[in-house]
Amino acid sequence: MSKDNPDKQSISPNNWVELYSDYLYNYAYSRVNDEQLAYDLIQDTFLAALSAISSFEGRSSEKTWLISILKRKIIDHYRKSSRKKEHNILDKNFNDGKEDLPFYDTGDMQGSWMIQRVPQDWHLTTGDSLENKELGEIIRKCISVLPEKWAAVFTLRIVEELSSDDVCKELEITASNLWVILHRAKLRLRDCVEKNWLK
């Protein structure tokens, strides 16, 4: 414990790699789907934690504190990558070059599925753990081939569960742009999953 604050937890950077690297790697990899990038983010997390060690107040566990730093690194990664010029050949070829038709349940943009685009029934139950694991891996791969801004929006809003306002602020986009990107990303992911998992 700290002499200045007897309630403050002690922190031991010498044990971080041994105690937390596997957990941090799994957390990062599940969000970026890139082994080397996941390792880089963990290294950046440890370096940032070392430089901010004096600010650790012990209100959470050491592991929770490191995860919060890693989350920030992941957000920073997606913010930077979303600003890159998007060149993705899949973007040009998707749906035979035709624009996705918006679909909303209510409001001015209310619409319905075209017959050829109606989602298939995946017949998946919560008990199918092996299939769920396989599906999860396919979804991660499908996210990795989305245009970078789409992947950033989808990961931050759906996977990281950031609020819409926070995603808009981090990626410097409008709320309407956020919803259009999310809608198109979901259509693309569904199409990718159906082609790769339901074949």
WORACOR-V701422 format. One record per backbone hydrogen bond with DSSP energy under -1.0 kcal/mol. CO is the residue of the C=O (numbers start at 1). NH is the residue of the N-H. Records with the same first field share a line. If there is no record, write none. Layout:
BEGIN
CO=NH  NH
END
This chain:
BEGIN
5=8
12=15
13=16
15=19
16=20
17=21
20=24
21=25
22=26
23=27
24=28
25=29
26=30
28=31  32
29=33
34=38
35=39
36=40
37=41
38=42
39=43
40=44
41=45
42=46
43=47
44=48
45=49
46=50
47=51
48=52
52=55
53=56
61=65
62=66
63=67
64=68
65=69
66=70
67=71
68=72
69=73
70=74
71=75
72=76
73=77
74=78
75=79
76=80
77=81
78=82
88=91
89=93
90=94
93=96
94=97
95=98
104=111
107=110
114=117
115=118
125=128
127=129
128=132
129=133
130=134
131=135
132=136
133=137
134=138
135=139
136=140
137=141
138=142
139=143
140=144
143=146
147=151
148=152
149=153
150=154
151=155
152=156
153=157
154=158  159
155=160
156=162
163=167
164=168
165=169
166=170
167=171
168=173
174=178
175=179
176=180
177=181
178=182
179=183
180=184
181=185
182=186
183=187
184=188
185=189
186=190
187=191
188=192
189=193
190=194
191=195
192=196
193=197
END
